[in-house]
Structures are given as structure tokens and as C-alpha cells.
Amino acid sequence: MPTETGDEKLNLADYLTVGEAAEQLGVSRSTLRNWDKAGKLRPYRHPVNGYRLYLRDELERLLGQIVKAKG
């Protein structure tokens, strides 16, 4: 369901919650929040409840970087 926030339209199916994103990456929710603060991830906010959401494509990019770094 596309939702408009400012200039962009969000398709909420393209996003994961903090818990879902943490599970997919194999890290804790706190780690995700720390990565937000460090600028490694850009959280979006749910237009209704304000919760953090993570774009699936960004998570896949970050996961690729993590795997590559582990070598």
C-alpha cells in the first residue's frame, strides 16, 4: 500500500520493522539503532505510528558489505 510522506511515496511492503530487520541481519535491535546513529543505515518512519522502518534493498546492501568484510 503506497503512502505519501513529503516528496516520496512509500510502499510499506518494501520495508521491514526493527525486529524483522535485526532478524534478517542476525544482529540485535540495539545494534540496528547504533548503526542508525553511525549513519550505516537510514531508517524511515512509519507514516501512521512513527516506528522505524528499513528499506529491504538497503538491508541487502549492508548485508553484502558485512559478508564481503568477513571475506
C-alpha positions as CSV (number, residue, x, y, z in Angstrom):
1,M,0.0,0.0,0.0
2,P,1.8,3.2,-1.2
3,T,1.9,6.0,1.4
4,E,3.0,9.5,0.7
5,T,5.4,11.2,3.1
6,G,6.7,14.5,2.0
7,D,8.1,14.2,-1.6
8,E,8.4,10.4,-1.6
9,K,5.9,7.6,-1.8
10,L,6.5,4.6,0.4
11,N,5.4,1.1,-0.4
12,L,5.2,-0.4,3.0
13,A,5.7,-3.9,1.6
14,D,9.3,-2.8,0.7
15,Y,10.2,-2.1,4.4
16,L,10.9,-4.2,7.5
17,T,10.4,-3.3,11.1
18,V,13.3,-3.1,13.6
19,G,12.7,-6.7,14.7
20,E,12.4,-8.1,11.2
21,A,15.5,-6.2,10.1
22,A,17.5,-7.4,13.1
23,E,16.5,-11.0,12.5
24,Q,17.3,-10.8,8.8
25,L,20.8,-9.4,9.5
26,G,21.4,-11.6,12.5
27,V,22.0,-8.7,14.9
28,S,20.2,-7.2,17.9
29,R,17.7,-4.3,17.7
30,S,20.2,-2.2,19.7
31,T,22.9,-2.9,17.0
32,L,20.5,-1.5,14.3
33,R,19.8,1.6,16.4
34,N,23.6,2.1,16.8
35,W,24.1,1.7,13.0
36,D,21.4,4.4,12.5
37,K,23.4,6.8,14.8
38,A,26.6,5.9,12.9
39,G,25.0,6.5,9.5
40,K,25.3,3.0,8.3
41,L,21.5,2.7,7.8
42,R,18.8,5.3,7.1
43,P,15.6,4.4,8.9
44,Y,12.3,5.7,7.6
45,R,9.4,6.4,9.8
46,H,6.0,4.7,9.5
47,P,3.6,7.4,8.4
48,V,0.9,6.4,11.0
49,N,2.8,5.2,14.1
50,G,6.3,6.7,13.7
51,Y,8.1,3.4,14.1
52,R,11.4,2.9,12.4
53,L,11.3,1.0,9.1
54,Y,14.2,-0.2,7.0
55,L,14.2,-0.5,3.2
56,R,14.8,-4.1,2.2
57,D,17.2,-3.0,-0.6
58,E,19.4,-1.0,2.0
59,L,19.5,-4.1,4.3
60,E,20.6,-6.3,1.4
61,R,23.3,-3.8,0.5
62,L,24.6,-3.6,4.1
63,L,24.4,-7.4,4.4
64,G,26.6,-7.7,1.3
65,Q,29.1,-5.3,2.8
66,I,29.2,-7.3,6.0
67,V,29.7,-10.6,4.1
68,K,32.4,-9.0,2.0
69,A,34.3,-7.7,5.0
70,K,34.3,-11.1,6.7
71,G,35.8,-12.4,3.5
